[in-house]
Structure formats: structure tokens, C-alpha cells
């Protein structure tokens, strides 16, 4: 019996370092136990690397997600927040104070625009908006107004404009401005803004990185100093993501590149299909089309010869025809979000940009007949058949 026990112990010790879970466990706890007051002092003094104390201060699943996304973006560090808008708020407010100014693109997600126009102004932070399609004008405004922060999107929502973040980052460095880029539509599959001189990258991980419409999360990426301040602010205002959403997002990252690549391929085919529907479509917005005013710029900035999974189009006949078209779809669903593995459609004027005034929508280029499409990974013929049937119903 002694021999048997000794052998068992030897086998256990030889394998113990290699045995572990194939998937990171969900750390479903809000707090951690400590053996003594001195251990608490050591934690707060930073003497226990990798330790956790309370979920608002950080948790293992969030740490894993932040590390994985920052690695994809070639950034030093990542900070995880409870949503994309929470991440944006943290990115802005951890770097701004009363009296500061933000220079932003006119083409932004509606929630971002409203945050700048109606919320931050209450704290003495003002924003001005300039079209990044006119890059020389945008850079000139940067030199004149000396903003503390510049905020743009790599691919604008929903007009699919492309901004030359290389020029913006160069001018920002000369004027001392911090550049924050929303990379949700492009993802690091197409472009890594840090490599172009950008300071902070924001993702709504709810969208393409998550890809299954079953989580809500936001991620910031940047250098260690900026992310250290972002993490501190994130903890203080309580916008930390929960462990399960972080775990779901990490699961999704394992298949993200496969999903996004397929969606990009389908999106280009869909854009070309819609462009030929001249009797039903007035205009298609997709940077992969040669007709897109910034097609060459997109080709310079984006990798792999791809242009993203999102597109928009103006249907002929106005809002009434848009309503008919959406109702006639049988596979694609009307879903006020994006980035799912399934093809979905949305109406920017009634969803993402609903809070904008009619004048603001007109300035951005959002029409009542615009339909935004988040192209999924289905067999393209299935998507095309669905849209063909919807066009025939008009």
C-alpha cells in the first residue's frame, strides 16, 4: 500500500502544473476574503500582484478581456467597462475638466453626439463638430480651436465615412490634443489606430467583438499611463462590467476573426448587389465600393483588402417604402444594434440617431429612407434572396 501511495503522489506532482480548465472559469464573486489586516495593507500598497479585493476594483474575467483586446490593438493595456457608452464616458472624463473643449466629427453614433451636446456641457466641457471628410478643414480647426480631446470614428455610423486618422493624429500631436477613436465598426481586423498615432481606442464590445447579441460591454485600449487613469476613474464611478459578460466576450473573441472576415466578404457582395438595384436603391454607403468618395483612403488604411461588415442604403420612395421593405424581410430582422453573426437591419433615423434634430440629421446625411445593414455570416445567397423578395414587395 505504501508503494502504491508513493506512486500516486509522484504521478500527481508530475501532472499538476499542466492540468487546468480548458476555458477560463467565471469568477462569479463580488468580493475576496483576506486573512489579516496586514494582507489588506499589502493589497492596497500594491505588494500582492494579481490579487483582487472587490469587483468594482477589478476582476479576473475583466483583466483577461482587457489584455486580449489590447493585444489585438497592439496597445499596452486595456480597461473594460459596462458598455460602449460607459467606455466612451470614461475615456473622455478621465482626460477632461471644466473649460476644456472637444473637437469631434459631425458623423458620430447618435448616443455619442447627444453625450457631447447635452451631457458634458453641463460639466463645463464644450464640443464642436467638423466633417472629417474634409481632412484639411478638420486639421485647420484643430490648430485654431486647440481642443483638449479629438473624437472620431474609423468608419462613421451610419454614413460609412472614413477619416484619415494619420493626419488627425499628426496634427493633434503638434497641438497637444489627445485623440480618441471609436474603432467599433472597423475592429483591429481592419485597422489598429494605435499604430497610426492615436492615443485611446474605444470599442463597443457588444457589437462585432461580441457578435452574438448576448452581452453588453465596452473596452478601452491605450498606453499604461492613460489606461491607469481610465481604470481609476472606471472604479470610482462604478462602470465596471460583470464577470459573466466579460467571460462571454472572451469566448466570442476566439471566433471573432473568422466571423468578421466572413461578414466583410458578404458585406462587399451585398453592397455590389444593392448598387445594381437602381430601380429600388438611390444610394449605397460602403467604403468597399469604387463609388464611395473615400474608397482609395479606405484601401490605404484598411488591411486584408476588406472594408467592414456594415453598410447603409437609401431606398427610393422615402420612409413609407423603407417600412414596407423592412416588414417584407423574412430572414434579416429589424434589430436596433449591429455586429451579430446574423444579418440585421436598422433605421438610423428612428433608432441610433433618433435623438438628433431634423437639422442635425440633415447635416450628417441621415435620411428617412436610410436603412443600415449589419451583414452576417450566412450563406450569401440566402441573404440576397431575402433582400430580393423584399424589393419585389415594393
Secondary structure, 3 states (H helix, E strand, C coil): CHHHHHHHHHHHHHHCCCCCCCCCCCCCCCECCCCCHHHHHHHHCCCCCCCCCEHHHCCHHHHHHHHHHHHHCCCCEEEEECCHHHHHHHHHHCCCCCCCEEEEECCCCHHHHHHHHHHHHHHCCEEEEECCCCHHHHHHHHHHHCCCEEEEECECCCCCCECCHHHHHHHHHHHCCEEEEECCCCHHHHCCHHHHCCCEEEEECCCCCCCCCCCCCEEEEECHHHHHHHHHHHHHHCCCCCHHHHHHHHHHHHHHHHHHHHHHHHHHHHHHHHHCCCCCEEEEECCCCCCCCCHHHHHHHCCCCCCCCEEEEEECCCHHHHHHHHHHCCCCEECCCCCCCCCEEECCCCCCCCCCCHHHHHHHCCCCCEEEEECCCCCHHHHHHHHHHHHHCC
